[in-house]
Amino acid sequence: MRIAVIGSGYVGLTSAVCFAEIGHNVISVDNDKLKIAALERGTVPFHERFLPELLMRHRGGRLQFSASVADAVSESEAVFITVGTPQSETGEADLSFVEAVAREVASAIRSSIVIIEKSTVPVRTCESLRKTLLLNGAQQTLFSVASNPEFLREGTAVTDFLYPDRIVIGVDDHLSATVMHEIYRPLTTGSYYRREEAIPFEKRATQQAPIIVTNAKSAELIKHACNAFLAMKISFINAVANISESVGADIEQVCAGIGSDSRIGPKFLNAGIGYGGSCFPKDIQAFQVVAHQCNCDFGLLAEVMRINSDQARRFLTKVRDALWTLRGKRLAVLGLAFKGDTDDVRESPAIAIIEALLKEGALIRAYDPAAIPKAKGVLPDNNSVVYAADAYDAVAECDALLILTEWKEFASLDLHKIRSLLKHPIVIDGRNLYETARMTNAGLIYYSTGRSASFPAHMSSIAHQTAPLPAPFVRPAVGL
């Protein structure tokens, strides 16, 4: 089919490239002409596995780029809207970019077409989209509106698209249902997976992608409810971790026991410094606004957000307990992105923690495999933050090591080398990447989440003098 994807951010570019990969002719549209020129050269604007290879495979062929919405719409049978829906000052989703695109699309419709909302939007957005199209001149008989929420995780977005847990299509008429089924047919029939050049994915259990067909409102609600539930799992296990730490239990053992229950599952039961990124924080807030507008008291969402904010403050308390005063202390930080396998620093807990440490006078030596360029755009441009060439370069002569992002390479460090490079043998792990015994056997004092602080045998006297971790509100953190 002929498809236009309007917006070339994380969701838009990944979707455009993957639609081309499964056999469609795609026009990726963005109003940033410099970005379009870079994409035409094969330059990917963010870190995402497999995306550079697929861009090189399809650009100039099944994948074209354009700065003109009108031109792309006039040549397409389906138009996906993937522009940003940032959080407004009131907490609700700002849909002005979606509306602006709808106005442009309306004026360009000349033949039968389906307009698909793929950005994360509140329920009833398709209704507003349909109304905007009509008010701006689109003929009612020429278009249909559908919802097709994305479930792409940064770092695994390509395989999430091509090997989805499910494809959700929200359709209210026959035309949109027919077109949406046709678009995803290479995945739902499994024909894509039989191609020799298909992107490999070892975890595919079946050779057909499941598809769930709903009405548009249900599809819109599915996306917000899904993100809220995942954020809830993270905040829940972090709250349990705080109890675990207080009583001397081990949260990793607790997670193993909880996650082995098939009704719960182990995913997202990872205690740490909390969630971040461009989705969860704004989507949970936006969902709470939707609930309020529906006169529903969804207080659980407020508690999810509160617990998440507390995790960064608790981590700062650990840093102070380990180092006493922070002014002038030189701290190695591993991880700047909000999670591993991405360069995205939006709403990153790591960035928030670093900013708070800087306000208390600490000096930072930071390393991240992908996010340093973007971190430079948000952290102070002075001598208080130095960017290292690798993890070991970051650690050299520092008073302590802080692990803030769960990159795989951070979980396989040479701990004896880390011990030799550190000025003081202190590791404060915000992602629980290590077993406590590995750290202490390497001669390191190890602080993590949901577990008691651990000390090498020759420092056991320090352990007896260490008081339980106080609640975060006893000693408020600066900047958080």
DAWO-V205674 format. One record per residue. RES is the residue in three letters. PSI is psi in radians with two decimals (none if undefined). OMEGA is omega in whole degrees, 0 to 359 (NA if undefined). BURIAL is # if it has 16 or more other ideal C-beta (glycine too) atoms within 10 Angstrom, else .. Layout:
# DAWO-V205674
res->RES psi->PSI omega->OMEGA burial->BURIAL
res->RES psi->PSI omega->OMEGA burial->BURIAL
This chain:
# DAWO-V205674
res->MET psi->2.87 omega->176 burial->.
res->ARG psi->2.06 omega->188 burial->.
res->ILE psi->2.41 omega->170 burial->#
res->ALA psi->2.37 omega->176 burial->#
res->VAL psi->1.98 omega->184 burial->#
res->ILE psi->2.03 omega->186 burial->#
res->GLY psi->2.21 omega->183 burial->#
res->SER psi->0.73 omega->173 burial->#
res->GLY psi->-2.73 omega->182 burial->#
res->TYR psi->-0.86 omega->182 burial->#
res->VAL psi->-0.81 omega->185 burial->#
res->GLY psi->-0.86 omega->182 burial->#
res->LEU psi->-0.75 omega->178 burial->#
res->THR psi->-0.77 omega->180 burial->#
res->SER psi->-0.78 omega->181 burial->#
res->ALA psi->-0.82 omega->181 burial->#
res->VAL psi->-0.71 omega->182 burial->#
res->CYS psi->-0.59 omega->174 burial->#
res->PHE psi->-0.71 omega->176 burial->#
res->ALA psi->-0.67 omega->181 burial->#
res->GLU psi->-0.61 omega->182 burial->#
res->ILE psi->0.12 omega->168 burial->#
res->GLY psi->0.02 omega->182 burial->.
res->HIS psi->2.78 omega->172 burial->#
res->ASN psi->2.09 omega->193 burial->#
res->VAL psi->2.43 omega->170 burial->#
res->ILE psi->2.07 omega->176 burial->#
res->SER psi->2.18 omega->187 burial->#
res->VAL psi->2.37 omega->174 burial->#
res->ASP psi->2.53 omega->181 burial->#
res->ASN psi->-0.06 omega->176 burial->#
res->ASP psi->1.78 omega->184 burial->.
res->LYS psi->-0.54 omega->178 burial->.
res->LEU psi->-0.66 omega->178 burial->.
res->LYS psi->-0.73 omega->179 burial->#
res->ILE psi->-0.75 omega->179 burial->#
res->ALA psi->-0.70 omega->179 burial->.
res->ALA psi->-0.73 omega->179 burial->.
res->LEU psi->-0.66 omega->178 burial->#
res->GLU psi->-0.48 omega->176 burial->#
res->ARG psi->-0.17 omega->181 burial->.
res->GLY psi->0.28 omega->181 burial->.
res->THR psi->2.12 omega->178 burial->.
res->VAL psi->2.24 omega->186 burial->#
res->PRO psi->-0.01 omega->179 burial->#
res->PHE psi->2.90 omega->184 burial->#
res->HIS psi->2.06 omega->178 burial->#
res->GLU psi->2.15 omega->183 burial->#
res->ARG psi->2.42 omega->178 burial->.
res->PHE psi->-0.29 omega->184 burial->#
res->LEU psi->-0.74 omega->178 burial->#
res->PRO psi->-0.70 omega->181 burial->.
res->GLU psi->-0.74 omega->181 burial->.
res->LEU psi->-0.60 omega->177 burial->#
res->LEU psi->-0.77 omega->178 burial->#
res->MET psi->-0.57 omega->182 burial->.
res->ARG psi->-0.63 omega->192 burial->#
res->HIS psi->-0.30 omega->182 burial->#
res->ARG psi->2.44 omega->183 burial->#
res->GLY psi->-0.13 omega->178 burial->.
res->GLY psi->-1.84 omega->179 burial->.
res->ARG psi->-0.22 omega->181 burial->#
res->LEU psi->2.06 omega->177 burial->#
res->GLN psi->2.85 omega->180 burial->#
res->PHE psi->2.59 omega->182 burial->#
res->SER psi->2.67 omega->174 burial->#
res->ALA psi->0.08 omega->184 burial->.
res->SER psi->1.97 omega->175 burial->.
res->VAL psi->-0.76 omega->183 burial->#
res->ALA psi->-0.80 omega->180 burial->.
res->ASP psi->-0.76 omega->182 burial->.
res->ALA psi->-0.74 omega->181 burial->#
res->VAL psi->-0.72 omega->183 burial->#
res->SER psi->-0.35 omega->182 burial->.
res->GLU psi->0.08 omega->191 burial->#
res->SER psi->2.72 omega->174 burial->#
res->GLU psi->-0.35 omega->179 burial->#
res->ALA psi->2.46 omega->180 burial->#
res->VAL psi->2.11 omega->176 burial->#
res->PHE psi->2.27 omega->176 burial->#
res->ILE psi->2.03 omega->184 burial->#
res->THR psi->0.55 omega->180 burial->#
res->VAL psi->2.92 omega->184 burial->#
res->GLY psi->2.60 omega->174 burial->#
res->THR psi->1.22 omega->185 burial->#
res->PRO psi->2.89 omega->179 burial->.
res->GLN psi->2.31 omega->178 burial->#
res->SER psi->3.09 omega->181 burial->.
res->GLU psi->-0.44 omega->179 burial->.
res->THR psi->-0.09 omega->181 burial->.
res->GLY psi->-0.32 omega->180 burial->.
res->GLU psi->2.90 omega->180 burial->#
res->ALA psi->2.32 omega->176 burial->#
res->ASP psi->1.91 omega->184 burial->#
res->LEU psi->0.30 omega->183 burial->#
res->SER psi->-0.59 omega->178 burial->.
res->PHE psi->-0.67 omega->177 burial->#
res->VAL psi->-0.78 omega->179 burial->#
res->GLU psi->-0.74 omega->180 burial->.
res->ALA psi->-0.71 omega->178 burial->.
res->VAL psi->-0.73 omega->180 burial->#
res->ALA psi->-0.69 omega->179 burial->#
res->ARG psi->-0.72 omega->178 burial->.
res->GLU psi->-0.72 omega->180 burial->#
res->VAL psi->-0.75 omega->184 burial->#
res->ALA psi->-0.73 omega->184 burial->#
res->SER psi->-0.20 omega->184 burial->.
res->ALA psi->-0.08 omega->183 burial->#
res->ILE psi->2.13 omega->180 burial->#
res->ARG psi->-0.34 omega->180 burial->.
res->SER psi->3.07 omega->185 burial->.
res->SER psi->2.27 omega->185 burial->.
res->ILE psi->2.66 omega->176 burial->#
res->VAL psi->2.25 omega->178 burial->#
res->ILE psi->2.11 omega->186 burial->#
res->ILE psi->2.18 omega->176 burial->#
res->GLU psi->2.02 omega->181 burial->#
res->LYS psi->-0.33 omega->176 burial->#
res->SER psi->2.79 omega->177 burial->#
res->THR psi->2.03 omega->186 burial->#
res->VAL psi->2.76 omega->177 burial->#
res->PRO psi->2.76 omega->179 burial->#
res->VAL psi->2.52 omega->183 burial->#
res->ARG psi->0.09 omega->179 burial->.
res->THR psi->-0.66 omega->179 burial->#
res->CYS psi->-0.62 omega->177 burial->#
res->GLU psi->-0.80 omega->180 burial->.
res->SER psi->-0.64 omega->178 burial->#
res->LEU psi->-0.77 omega->179 burial->#
res->ARG psi->-0.74 omega->180 burial->#
res->LYS psi->-0.75 omega->180 burial->.
res->THR psi->-0.72 omega->178 burial->#
res->LEU psi->-0.76 omega->181 burial->#
res->LEU psi->-0.74 omega->181 burial->.
res->LEU psi->-0.38 omega->182 burial->.
res->ASN psi->0.36 omega->168 burial->.
res->GLY psi->-0.04 omega->179 burial->.
res->ALA psi->2.38 omega->178 burial->#
res->GLN psi->2.28 omega->186 burial->.
res->GLN psi->-0.55 omega->183 burial->.
res->THR psi->-0.14 omega->185 burial->.
res->LEU psi->-0.15 omega->184 burial->.
res->PHE psi->2.71 omega->170 burial->#
res->SER psi->2.75 omega->180 burial->#
res->VAL psi->2.40 omega->180 burial->#
res->ALA psi->2.84 omega->176 burial->#
res->SER psi->2.35 omega->179 burial->#
res->ASN psi->1.32 omega->185 burial->#
res->PRO psi->2.55 omega->179 burial->#
res->GLU psi->2.61 omega->176 burial->#
res->PHE psi->0.90 omega->184 burial->#
res->LEU psi->2.26 omega->175 burial->#
res->ARG psi->2.31 omega->178 burial->.
res->GLU psi->2.34 omega->184 burial->#
res->GLY psi->-0.52 omega->177 burial->#
res->THR psi->0.45 omega->188 burial->#
res->ALA psi->-0.68 omega->183 burial->#
res->VAL psi->-0.86 omega->179 burial->#
res->THR psi->-0.52 omega->175 burial->#
res->ASP psi->-0.66 omega->179 burial->#
res->PHE psi->-0.84 omega->187 burial->#
res->LEU psi->-0.47 omega->181 burial->#
res->TYR psi->1.11 omega->188 burial->#
res->PRO psi->2.61 omega->169 burial->#
res->ASP psi->-0.63 omega->177 burial->.
res->ARG psi->2.68 omega->171 burial->.
res->ILE psi->2.15 omega->179 burial->#
res->VAL psi->2.15 omega->175 burial->#
res->ILE psi->2.21 omega->178 burial->#
res->GLY psi->1.90 omega->187 burial->#
res->VAL psi->2.54 omega->181 burial->#
res->ASP psi->0.11 omega->179 burial->#
res->ASP psi->2.95 omega->185 burial->.
res->HIS psi->-0.71 omega->183 burial->.
res->LEU psi->-0.88 omega->182 burial->#
res->SER psi->-0.63 omega->178 burial->#
res->ALA psi->-0.77 omega->181 burial->#
res->THR psi->-0.81 omega->182 burial->.
res->VAL psi->-0.77 omega->182 burial->#
res->MET psi->-0.71 omega->177 burial->#
res->HIS psi->-0.69 omega->181 burial->.
res->GLU psi->-0.68 omega->181 burial->.
res->ILE psi->-0.75 omega->186 burial->#
res->TYR psi->0.10 omega->183 burial->#
res->ARG psi->-0.72 omega->180 burial->#
res->PRO psi->-0.44 omega->179 burial->#
res->LEU psi->-0.74 omega->184 burial->#
res->THR psi->-0.44 omega->175 burial->#
res->THR psi->-0.26 omega->181 burial->.
res->GLY psi->0.09 omega->183 burial->.
res->SER psi->-0.57 omega->179 burial->.
res->TYR psi->-0.67 omega->185 burial->#
res->TYR psi->-0.29 omega->179 burial->#
res->ARG psi->-0.05 omega->179 burial->.
res->ARG psi->2.44 omega->180 burial->.
res->GLU psi->-0.58 omega->184 burial->.
res->GLU psi->0.11 omega->181 burial->.
res->ALA psi->2.51 omega->176 burial->.
res->ILE psi->2.24 omega->184 burial->#
res->PRO psi->2.58 omega->176 burial->.
res->PHE psi->1.93 omega->191 burial->.
res->GLU psi->-0.27 omega->187 burial->.
res->LYS psi->0.10 omega->179 burial->.
res->ARG psi->1.99 omega->182 burial->.
res->ALA psi->-0.63 omega->178 burial->.
res->THR psi->2.89 omega->181 burial->.
res->GLN psi->0.46 omega->174 burial->.
res->GLN psi->2.30 omega->180 burial->.
res->ALA psi->2.28 omega->179 burial->#
res->PRO psi->2.54 omega->178 burial->.
res->ILE psi->2.36 omega->179 burial->#
res->ILE psi->2.13 omega->181 burial->.
res->VAL psi->2.17 omega->180 burial->.
res->THR psi->3.13 omega->167 burial->#
res->ASN psi->2.97 omega->187 burial->.
res->ALA psi->-0.72 omega->182 burial->#
res->LYS psi->-0.70 omega->180 burial->#
res->SER psi->-0.72 omega->180 burial->.
res->ALA psi->-0.74 omega->178 burial->#
res->GLU psi->-0.70 omega->181 burial->#
res->LEU psi->-0.60 omega->179 burial->#
res->ILE psi->-0.79 omega->183 burial->#
res->LYS psi->-0.88 omega->180 burial->#
res->HIS psi->-0.73 omega->180 burial->#
res->ALA psi->-0.64 omega->179 burial->.
res->CYS psi->-0.87 omega->180 burial->.
res->ASN psi->-0.67 omega->179 burial->#
res->ALA psi->-0.70 omega->181 burial->#
res->PHE psi->-0.72 omega->179 burial->.
res->LEU psi->-0.73 omega->177 burial->#
res->ALA psi->-0.64 omega->178 burial->#
res->MET psi->-0.73 omega->178 burial->#
res->LYS psi->-0.71 omega->180 burial->#
res->ILE psi->-0.83 omega->180 burial->#
res->SER psi->-0.63 omega->179 burial->#
res->PHE psi->-0.85 omega->183 burial->#
res->ILE psi->-0.49 omega->175 burial->#
res->ASN psi->-0.66 omega->176 burial->#
res->ALA psi->-0.73 omega->177 burial->#
res->VAL psi->-0.66 omega->179 burial->#
res->ALA psi->-0.67 omega->180 burial->#
res->ASN psi->-0.65 omega->175 burial->#
res->ILE psi->-0.78 omega->180 burial->.
res->SER psi->-0.77 omega->181 burial->#
res->GLU psi->-0.66 omega->182 burial->#
res->SER psi->-0.60 omega->185 burial->.
res->VAL psi->-0.08 omega->179 burial->.
res->GLY psi->0.32 omega->174 burial->.
res->ALA psi->3.07 omega->179 burial->#
res->ASP psi->1.97 omega->185 burial->#
res->ILE psi->-0.50 omega->178 burial->#
res->GLU psi->-0.67 omega->176 burial->#
res->GLN psi->-0.68 omega->178 burial->.
res->VAL psi->-0.76 omega->179 burial->#
res->CYS psi->-0.68 omega->178 burial->#
res->ALA psi->-0.70 omega->179 burial->.
res->GLY psi->-0.71 omega->180 burial->.
res->ILE psi->-0.82 omega->186 burial->#
res->GLY psi->-0.33 omega->179 burial->#
res->SER psi->-0.20 omega->175 burial->.
res->ASP psi->2.10 omega->185 burial->.
res->SER psi->-0.37 omega->178 burial->.
res->ARG psi->-0.30 omega->184 burial->.
res->ILE psi->-0.96 omega->180 burial->.
res->GLY psi->2.72 omega->186 burial->.
res->PRO psi->-0.29 omega->186 burial->.
res->LYS psi->2.44 omega->180 burial->.
res->PHE psi->0.18 omega->172 burial->#
res->LEU psi->1.12 omega->181 burial->#
res->ASN psi->1.86 omega->181 burial->#
res->ALA psi->2.55 omega->180 burial->#
res->GLY psi->-2.53 omega->185 burial->#
res->ILE psi->0.14 omega->173 burial->#
res->GLY psi->2.99 omega->181 burial->#
res->TYR psi->2.81 omega->176 burial->#
res->GLY psi->-2.61 omega->178 burial->#
res->GLY psi->-3.08 omega->185 burial->#
res->SER psi->-0.14 omega->186 burial->#
res->CYS psi->-1.16 omega->189 burial->#
res->PHE psi->-0.91 omega->184 burial->#
res->PRO psi->-0.84 omega->183 burial->#
res->LYS psi->-0.60 omega->183 burial->#
res->ASP psi->-0.66 omega->178 burial->#
res->ILE psi->-0.74 omega->178 burial->#
res->GLN psi->-0.78 omega->180 burial->#
res->ALA psi->-0.66 omega->179 burial->#
res->PHE psi->-0.63 omega->177 burial->#
res->GLN psi->-0.68 omega->177 burial->#
res->VAL psi->-0.75 omega->178 burial->#
res->VAL psi->-0.79 omega->179 burial->#
res->ALA psi->-0.75 omega->179 burial->#
res->HIS psi->-0.73 omega->179 burial->.
res->GLN psi->-0.45 omega->178 burial->.
res->CYS psi->0.16 omega->181 burial->.
res->ASN psi->0.61 omega->177 burial->.
res->CYS psi->2.26 omega->178 burial->.
res->ASP psi->1.71 omega->182 burial->.
res->PHE psi->1.06 omega->184 burial->#
res->GLY psi->-0.38 omega->179 burial->.
res->LEU psi->-0.66 omega->181 burial->.
res->LEU psi->-0.68 omega->178 burial->#
res->ALA psi->-0.67 omega->179 burial->.
res->GLU psi->-0.65 omega->176 burial->.
res->VAL psi->-0.80 omega->180 burial->#
res->MET psi->-0.67 omega->180 burial->#
res->ARG psi->-0.82 omega->180 burial->.
res->ILE psi->-0.71 omega->181 burial->#
res->ASN psi->-0.74 omega->178 burial->#
res->SER psi->-0.64 omega->181 burial->#
res->ASP psi->-0.50 omega->185 burial->#
res->GLN psi->-0.71 omega->178 burial->#
res->ALA psi->-0.70 omega->179 burial->#
res->ARG psi->-0.69 omega->178 burial->#
res->ARG psi->-0.68 omega->179 burial->#
res->PHE psi->-0.73 omega->178 burial->#
res->LEU psi->-0.64 omega->176 burial->#
res->THR psi->-0.71 omega->176 burial->#
res->LYS psi->-0.76 omega->180 burial->#
res->VAL psi->-0.77 omega->179 burial->#
res->ARG psi->-0.72 omega->179 burial->.
res->ASP psi->-0.61 omega->182 burial->#
res->ALA psi->-0.56 omega->190 burial->#
res->LEU psi->-0.08 omega->183 burial->#
res->TRP psi->-1.71 omega->178 burial->.
res->THR psi->2.67 omega->184 burial->.
res->LEU psi->-0.33 omega->183 burial->#
res->ARG psi->2.17 omega->179 burial->.
res->GLY psi->-0.12 omega->179 burial->.
res->LYS psi->2.45 omega->181 burial->#
res->ARG psi->2.04 omega->188 burial->.
res->LEU psi->2.25 omega->174 burial->#
res->ALA psi->2.29 omega->179 burial->#
res->VAL psi->2.14 omega->174 burial->#
res->LEU psi->1.95 omega->178 burial->#
res->GLY psi->2.16 omega->177 burial->#
res->LEU psi->-0.55 omega->178 burial->#
res->ALA psi->2.81 omega->182 burial->#
res->PHE psi->-0.29 omega->176 burial->#
res->LYS psi->2.99 omega->179 burial->#
res->GLY psi->2.82 omega->176 burial->#
res->ASP psi->0.40 omega->175 burial->#
res->THR psi->2.80 omega->175 burial->#
res->ASP psi->0.22 omega->185 burial->#
res->ASP psi->2.14 omega->180 burial->#
res->VAL psi->0.14 omega->179 burial->#
res->ARG psi->2.25 omega->181 burial->#
res->GLU psi->0.59 omega->181 burial->#
res->SER psi->2.19 omega->175 burial->#
res->PRO psi->-0.56 omega->179 burial->#
res->ALA psi->-0.77 omega->180 burial->#
res->ILE psi->-0.76 omega->180 burial->#
res->ALA psi->-0.72 omega->180 burial->#
res->ILE psi->-0.75 omega->179 burial->#
res->ILE psi->-0.77 omega->180 burial->#
res->GLU psi->-0.69 omega->178 burial->#
res->ALA psi->-0.71 omega->178 burial->#
res->LEU psi->-0.69 omega->179 burial->#
res->LEU psi->-0.67 omega->179 burial->#
res->LYS psi->-0.43 omega->178 burial->.
res->GLU psi->0.11 omega->173 burial->#
res->GLY psi->0.15 omega->179 burial->.
res->ALA psi->2.74 omega->175 burial->#
res->LEU psi->2.43 omega->189 burial->#
res->ILE psi->2.29 omega->167 burial->#
res->ARG psi->1.93 omega->191 burial->#
res->ALA psi->2.59 omega->174 burial->#
res->TYR psi->2.40 omega->172 burial->#
res->ASP psi->2.39 omega->184 burial->#
res->PRO psi->-0.40 omega->185 burial->#
res->ALA psi->-0.42 omega->194 burial->#
res->ALA psi->0.02 omega->183 burial->#
res->ILE psi->-0.83 omega->180 burial->#
res->PRO psi->-0.73 omega->181 burial->.
res->LYS psi->-0.57 omega->177 burial->#
res->ALA psi->-0.60 omega->179 burial->#
res->LYS psi->-0.42 omega->180 burial->.
res->GLY psi->-0.22 omega->183 burial->.
res->VAL psi->-0.42 omega->179 burial->.
res->LEU psi->2.76 omega->182 burial->#
res->PRO psi->2.45 omega->179 burial->.
res->ASP psi->1.25 omega->179 burial->.
res->ASN psi->-3.02 omega->186 burial->.
res->ASN psi->-0.05 omega->180 burial->.
res->SER psi->-0.34 omega->178 burial->.
res->VAL psi->2.12 omega->177 burial->#
res->VAL psi->2.40 omega->181 burial->.
res->TYR psi->2.21 omega->185 burial->#
res->ALA psi->2.84 omega->182 burial->#
res->ALA psi->-0.48 omega->178 burial->.
res->ASP psi->-3.12 omega->185 burial->.
res->ALA psi->-0.72 omega->183 burial->#
res->TYR psi->-0.60 omega->175 burial->#
res->ASP psi->-0.63 omega->179 burial->.
res->ALA psi->-0.62 omega->188 burial->#
res->VAL psi->-0.46 omega->189 burial->#
res->ALA psi->2.14 omega->175 burial->.
res->GLU psi->0.42 omega->177 burial->.
res->CYS psi->2.74 omega->181 burial->#
res->ASP psi->-0.40 omega->179 burial->#
res->ALA psi->2.78 omega->176 burial->#
res->LEU psi->2.27 omega->176 burial->#
res->LEU psi->2.20 omega->177 burial->#
res->ILE psi->2.04 omega->188 burial->#
res->LEU psi->-0.21 omega->179 burial->#
res->THR psi->2.49 omega->189 burial->#
res->GLU psi->0.85 omega->172 burial->#
res->TRP psi->2.47 omega->183 burial->#
res->LYS psi->-0.65 omega->182 burial->.
res->GLU psi->-0.40 omega->178 burial->.
res->PHE psi->-0.29 omega->180 burial->#
res->ALA psi->0.04 omega->182 burial->.
res->SER psi->0.65 omega->180 burial->.
res->LEU psi->2.68 omega->172 burial->#
res->ASP psi->1.72 omega->188 burial->.
res->LEU psi->-0.55 omega->177 burial->#
res->HIS psi->-0.62 omega->176 burial->.
res->LYS psi->-0.69 omega->177 burial->.
res->ILE psi->-0.77 omega->180 burial->#
res->ARG psi->-0.70 omega->182 burial->#
res->SER psi->-0.46 omega->183 burial->.
res->LEU psi->-0.53 omega->183 burial->#
res->LEU psi->2.51 omega->174 burial->#
res->LYS psi->-0.71 omega->175 burial->.
res->HIS psi->2.50 omega->188 burial->.
res->PRO psi->1.06 omega->186 burial->#
res->ILE psi->2.18 omega->175 burial->#
res->VAL psi->2.23 omega->179 burial->#
res->ILE psi->1.86 omega->191 burial->#
res->ASP psi->1.92 omega->179 burial->#
res->GLY psi->0.02 omega->182 burial->#
res->ARG psi->0.08 omega->178 burial->#
res->ASN psi->0.90 omega->183 burial->#
res->LEU psi->-0.19 omega->187 burial->#
res->TYR psi->2.67 omega->167 burial->#
res->GLU psi->2.49 omega->184 burial->.
res->THR psi->-0.64 omega->183 burial->#
res->ALA psi->-0.64 omega->180 burial->.
res->ARG psi->-0.71 omega->180 burial->.
res->MET psi->-0.86 omega->183 burial->#
res->THR psi->-0.59 omega->177 burial->#
res->ASN psi->-0.41 omega->177 burial->.
res->ALA psi->0.07 omega->178 burial->#
res->GLY psi->0.36 omega->184 burial->#
res->LEU psi->2.46 omega->170 burial->#
res->ILE psi->2.25 omega->190 burial->#
res->TYR psi->2.08 omega->173 burial->#
res->TYR psi->2.33 omega->178 burial->#
res->SER psi->-2.90 omega->182 burial->#
res->THR psi->2.25 omega->177 burial->#
res->GLY psi->0.21 omega->178 burial->#
res->ARG psi->2.61 omega->178 burial->#
res->SER psi->2.63 omega->175 burial->#
res->ALA psi->2.47 omega->184 burial->#
res->SER psi->2.49 omega->185 burial->#
res->PHE psi->2.53 omega->173 burial->#
res->PRO psi->2.74 omega->185 burial->#
res->ALA psi->-0.67 omega->184 burial->.
res->HIS psi->-0.06 omega->178 burial->.
res->MET psi->0.36 omega->184 burial->.
res->SER psi->-0.48 omega->180 burial->.
res->SER psi->-0.55 omega->178 burial->.
res->ILE psi->-0.69 omega->182 burial->.
res->ALA psi->-0.68 omega->181 burial->.
res->HIS psi->-0.39 omega->181 burial->.
res->GLN psi->-0.10 omega->185 burial->.
res->THR psi->2.14 omega->180 burial->.
res->ALA psi->2.73 omega->175 burial->.
res->PRO psi->2.63 omega->181 burial->.
res->LEU psi->2.16 omega->180 burial->#
res->PRO psi->2.79 omega->175 burial->.
res->ALA psi->2.60 omega->188 burial->.
res->PRO psi->-0.45 omega->182 burial->#
res->PHE psi->-0.12 omega->176 burial->.
res->VAL psi->-0.68 omega->181 burial->.
res->ARG psi->1.53 omega->187 burial->.
res->PRO psi->2.49 omega->178 burial->.
res->ALA psi->2.60 omega->176 burial->#
res->VAL psi->2.25 omega->172 burial->.
res->GLY psi->-0.07 omega->178 burial->.
res->LEU psi->none omega->NA burial->#
